[in-house]
Structure formats: structure tokens, C-alpha cells
Amino acid sequence: MNAKNGCLICGSELIYHDVAQEMECVLCHEKFVSDASCEQGHYICDTCHAKNSLAGIFEVCRATKSRDPLEIMVQLMRQPFIHMHGPEHHILVGSALLAAYHNSGGLIDRDTTLMEMRRRGEQVPGGVCGYWGSCGAAISTGMFISIVTGSTPLKREEWRLSNLMTAQALQAIGTAGGPRCCKRDSFLAVQEAVLFTREHLGVEMTSHKARCEFSSLNAQCIEEHCPFYSGKQ
């Protein structure tokens, strides 16, 4: 097992507990209540897990000229600062969509909205797909729609669209089935967001057929049952 997939300290398999417990992050030494640790007992908090990812996501998304959020995501996923699984995907999905939306003529301030996506995405813990029944990749698409429409809890149409977007992404992710794969779930969520944005906001982002390059890093890969599977690399 390597650290791109497993524990960032020792590379061993992660264990998800039935009941959350207090743990100390081995990097920042702060204590948190968490559902997961590795087989050797190492626990890394979400902030430390995603620390090196956040600046990289921002820089790639502000520099890209691509109108294809799947292309932007794959570019990010190839970078060493993005792990096979992890809460950085809750920011990565929406950031790729914001960059592609901006490059496709969407009227947003790119840098401001990317920072807002980071702020919101950091609040979604790792593991919510299994423990909350609401995958962070899908939530990230709802954040994307919320940000570009200026939704708040008191808005009407903007509020409706944000929730419909999350629901549409969750439908696709849930239909594909588990166990979780941050790559598969991110691809599914973004595909739905491209269609949703075209239909409801009139902005045409491009989208290619994603083929997964990361199967060999995922010990729980569902292989032929995944729509993006292209064989073990």
C-alpha cells in the first residue's frame, strides 16, 4: 500500500470505525473526534491531509484555459499533492467547475470564487459519503451552483437550483454504488454538473469521456462495474 492511497505516514490501510472516537493528529497534535485511522493507529486530520493540496488546486484552476472541468480535474489528480481518496476532492470538484465555467463565459470573478469554494469545501469532512449519505463530490457541485448564482438560505430560485444540483449528482453516484472512490464519484458529479449548467444556466462547458488512470492505486476499485474503468495500470 502506498501513501497516495493509504496512510500518509506509513502507507497502511485505513480503517473506518462504527463509532467515532477522539484521536490525536500525528502531524499537528490537535485532538479531534473521527471515524477513521490507519491499521497502525495513525490519524491525520482533514486540514493536515489536504494542506499541500489547497494551494496547488487554486494555482492550477486560476491558470488553466480549459473549458473542460474533467480535463482540469484529471490534471489535478495526476499531481503528487492529490491523494487517491481524501477531503481535498470536496474542493477539487467545485474548483474545476468554477475554472471551466469562467473560461466558458460564465460571469464570475475567478479568484474570489475559487477562494470561496476552498472556504466552503474545507467544512465538509472526509468520509461523509459513508457516514452522512451525502458524497462530498456531489456537495461540491451544489456549492458550485450556489456560488455562481449567489444563492443564500433566503434565495428562491438560486436555492432551488443548488439543491437540485446536489441531488442530481448524488443520484448518479448512488446508482453507481459503493464502496467509495473519490475519483469515480468526482467524475460522475462533474458530468452531471456540466449537463445541469447547460440546461439551467445556459453556459456550455465542454466535457470529454473520462477514463480512469488511477485504478491501480485503489484497493477497493470495482473495476468493470465502474463506467470509467480502463484496466489496471
N, C-alpha and C positions, 0 to 999 in steps of 0.2 A: 504494500500500500504506500503511495507517496503522498506528500503533504498537499499536492494540488487537489487531492480527493479527500484524504483523511485528516487526522490531527495535524495541525501546523507545527507542533512541537516534535512529535515522534513518528507521525505518518500512520499510526494505527487506526483501526476502525472506530467510528463514532458510535456511541450507544445512546438511544433515546429512552428515557425513563418514563414509567407510567405516572409517577408523581414528581412534580418539581421539587427541588431541594436547593438549599443555599450552597453556593460554591464560590471559591476564590479564583479570579482570573490569574493565570500563571504569568501574564505579561504586565498588567497594571496593578495587580494585587487588590483590586476592589472586589467587594463581595456582591453577588447577585443571586437571585432565585432563578434557576434554569432547569430545563428538561434534558439537557444533553451534556455528555462529557465523552472522552475517548476511553478505550479499554484500559489504558494505564492510569486513568483518573485525571488527566489534564483537562482543564476547562479554559476556554478563551472567550471573553465577552464579545458581543456583536461589534462594539466600537473598535476593539483591537483587531478583530478578524477582518474588518473592512477598511482599516486605517489607510493602508497603502493603495487601496483601490479607488478611493474617492477622488483624489486629485487627478489620477490617470483617466477616470471616466470623464471628468469635466474637461480636461485638456483635449482629449480625442474628439469629444462631441462639439466643442467650440471651434475646432479646426476643420472638421470634415466638410466637404462639399456635397456629400452623398444625399440623395433623396430617398434612399432605401434603408429603413431602420433595421432590417435583418442584416444587411451588409455591415452596418455600423456595429451592431451587436457582435457579430462574428469577429470583426476586427478587434473589439474589446476583449472578447472571450479568449482570443489567442495570446493575450498579454499575460505575463507571469503574475501580475498583481490580481488577476481574476481567478478564483479557485473554481473547482468543479461545481461545488454547491456553496451556498452562503448568502447572507443578507445583502451583500453588495448587488445581487441581482434585482433587489427591490428598488434600487436606484438606477441600475444599468438600463432596465427596460424602458422606463419613462424618459430617461435622458436621451436614449437613441431615438425615441419617438419625437421628442422635442426638437432635436437637431434636424431630423428628416423633415419634420413639419415646417420648420423655419426655412430650410433650403427649398421647400416646395411652394413657398409663397405665403405660408402662414404668418399672420401679423402678430409676432411676439418679439420681445426683447430676449434674444437667445441666452445671454449670460445671466440675466436676472432670473429667468425661468429655470435654467439649469441649477442655479443655487437653491431655488425654492424646491425643486424636485429632490435635491440632496437632503434638504431640511426635513421634508415630509417622509422621504423614504427611510431615513435613519430611525424613524419612530416605529417602523414595522419590524418586529423581532424575527430572528431566524426560527424556522420550524413551524411557522403559523399555518402552513398548508395542512399539516397533520393534526395540530392541536386546536386550531381555530376553525378549520374547514374553509379557509379563505387564502388561497395561494398569494404570496407577496408579489409575484409577477402580474397577476390579474389586478391586484390592488394598485400596482404601479400604473397600469393603463387607465384606471379610474382617476388617479392623481393627474395623469397627463391631460385628460379631458377637462378635469376641474381647473387646472392651471390655465389652459389655453382659452377656456370660456369664462374665466373669472368667477367660478362657482363659489358659493358660501352656503352655510346651512339655511340661509334665508332666501336664497335664489329659487326660482321656479324651474324654468327650462334647463338652466345650467346644472342644477341639482339632479334633475331627471336624467339628463344625458350622462353625467358622471357615474351614476349608479347603474344605468343600463350598460355602460361600457364594462364595468367590473363584472356584471352578471354575464355578459356575453363571453368574456374571456374565461370566467370560471366554468361556464358550460362546456367550452372546448377542452379545458384542462381536466375537468372531472370526467368527461366522456372518454378521454384517452386513458384514464386510470392511473393507478399508482404502481410501485412506490414513486415517491417524488424524484424528479430530475429537474434541476434548475435550468438546464439547457433546453430540454423539451418544453417545459412549462413556459419559458420565456419566448421561444419560437411561436408556440401556439397563441400566447397572449398578444404578441405583436402582429401576427397575421390577422387576428380579429380586429385589432385597433386600426390597421390600415383600411380594412373594409368599412368599419364604423365611421372613421374620419371622412372618408369619401362620401358616404351616404348622408351623414348628419351635418358635417361642417363644410363640405364642398371643396376640400383640399385633397389633391391627388398625389399621394406619396407613391413611390414605386416599390415593388416587392418581388424578389426572386424566390424560387423554390429552395428553401433551406435544406441542406444536407449536413447531418451532424458529423463533426470532426473529433468528437470528444468521447466516443463510446468506450474506448479502452481505459479511460480514466474513471469510469463509473461502474463500481462493483455491483450496483443494482440495475444496470441497464436492462430494459425489457426487449431490446434487440428488434426482431422483426415486428413486434407489436407496436413499435414507435414509428410514426409517419416520417420521421427524419433519419431513421437508421440507414447507414450506408456500409455496414460491415465493420468488424473490428479493425482498428488501425494498427 
